[in-house]
Amino acid sequence: MKPMTKIKILRKVLILTFLAVGLVIVIADKGVHVGATTCDDAFTTYINADNGYYTAYNLYNYDDPTTCAADCQNVQPADRSQCIANCGTTRATALANAEIAMFAAAAGTCDAVSLDDCAQARARASNCDVEFDYGSATDPLEIARLMNEWSACKSASKVDSCQ
């Protein structure tokens, strides 16, 4: 295998490990609290975490807004390749942590304050279907991202707690 291929495999294993650990933590702690008193506050907390996930996703997968090479351009030439390798690992870790944070925020609890909370939850859930329409995507990487965000969004909408 080429050294770069080994690094990519290592990154994927690292991401999957962080995701597995994060999901176990979220599942084990069903009482995740986001400090919100209303469902709108809880959903806002989820949206902020989703934005962090999307930013980390783009940075890791598409080098957007900067590449690791650009981030390491001011490093001594002898240390540049190590800087770039570390950058990829740092980005993979940030992505895994952002995904864990997104699902943790989505699992956050809220207190119902009015009878139309379920109507609002249904509206938020419908918006999830529109915003994260993974059925229209063709790139497997994008489909996976959209499915993750859709799943977290549905959970954060609290529509499942409505009758």
N, C-alpha and C positions, 0 to 999 in steps of 0.2 A: 504494500500500500504506500501511496505517497504520504509524506508527512502532513500535508494539508488535509488529506482525507481522514487521517487519524484524529486530527484536531476537530474536524467537523463531527466525527462520530463521538468523540469525547464530549463535545458541547451538547449534542443531542441526549447523551446518557445523563449528563449533568442536569439538563432541563427536565427530563422525565423524572429524575430522582427528586428534584425540588417540587415538581408538581404532585408526585405521589405523596411526599411528606406533607405538603400543604393541604391536599385533599383529606388526608387522614386527620390532620389537626382540625380542619373545618368540620368534618363529620363527627369527630370525637367531642367537639365543643359546640353542641347544637344551640347553646345559649349565647352565641356571639352577639355582643352589644356594640352598637356604633355610637352610642350616646345621643341618639335621636329620640325625640319625644313624639314626633309625628311621622307618618309614612312618607310624606313629602321630604322631610329631612333625611330619612333613611335612604330614599331613592337618590337624593342629591349626593349623599355620601358615596353611594354606588357609582353614580355618574363620574364623580371625581376619580375614583379608583379605576373605572373603565378608561378614562382619558389617559391615566398613567400607564395602563396596560397597552393601549394603542400606541402611545409614544415609544414605549420600550420595544414593542413588536416591530415597529418600523425601523428603529435604530438597529436592532439585531438582524432582521431579515433583509433590509433594503439599504442599510447605511444612510438612513435619512434622519437627521439633516447632515451628518458628517460621517466619513469613513474612518475606520480605525487608523489607516495610513495618515489621514489628515490630522487626526487627534494626536498621533505620535510624531508629527513632522519636526517638532522642536526637541526631540530626544536625540541623544548622541547616536550617530550611525551604527556603532557597534551594538547598541541596546535596542535599536528600532524593531528588529524582528521579534524580540521578546515582548516589547511593548505592544505590538500588534496582536501577538498571541494572547497576552493578558487582557487586552481590550475585548477580544472576542469572548473570553471566559467571563469577564465582568459584565458584558452586555447580556450574555446568556443567563447569568445569575439574576441580573436586574429584571429580565423578562419573566423568569420563573417567580420571582418575588412579587412582581406586579400582577401576575395572574392569580397568585395566592391571595393577594390583597383584594383583587376584584371580586373573587368568589366569597371571601370573608365579608366584604361589605355587602354583597348581594344577600348573604344569609343573615344580615343584621335584622334586629327586631324593631318593631314600631308599635306605638299605641294608637288604636283606632280612636278617632275623635268625633266622627260623625257617621251617619248612616250611609252617606254616599262614598265612603272610602272604597267600597268594592267597585263602584262605577269608575272611580279614579284608577284603581288597580287594573281593571279591564282595559281602560284607555292606555295605560302605560304598557300593558302586555301587548296590545295591538300595535303600539309604536315599536316595540321590540321586533315584531314580525316584519315591519317595514324597514326599519333601520338595519337589521342584521339578516337580510334575505340571503341565506347561504345557498338556496336552491338555484339562484341565477348565476352564481359564481362558477368558474370553470377551473381555476387554479387550485390544486389540492391544498396548498399552503393557505390561501385566502379562505377556502371553505372551512378549514380547521379553525382559523381565527374567528370567522363569522359565527361558527357553531358555538365556540367558547363564549363569545360575547352575547349571543342570543340566549344561551342557557343561563348565564349570570343575570342578564336583563330580566328574563322571565321570573327568576327567583326573586330578584330585587323588587319586581312589580307587586309581589305578594298576592297575585291573582289566585294562586293555589289555596290560599286560606279563605277564599270567598266561596259561598255556597251557590 
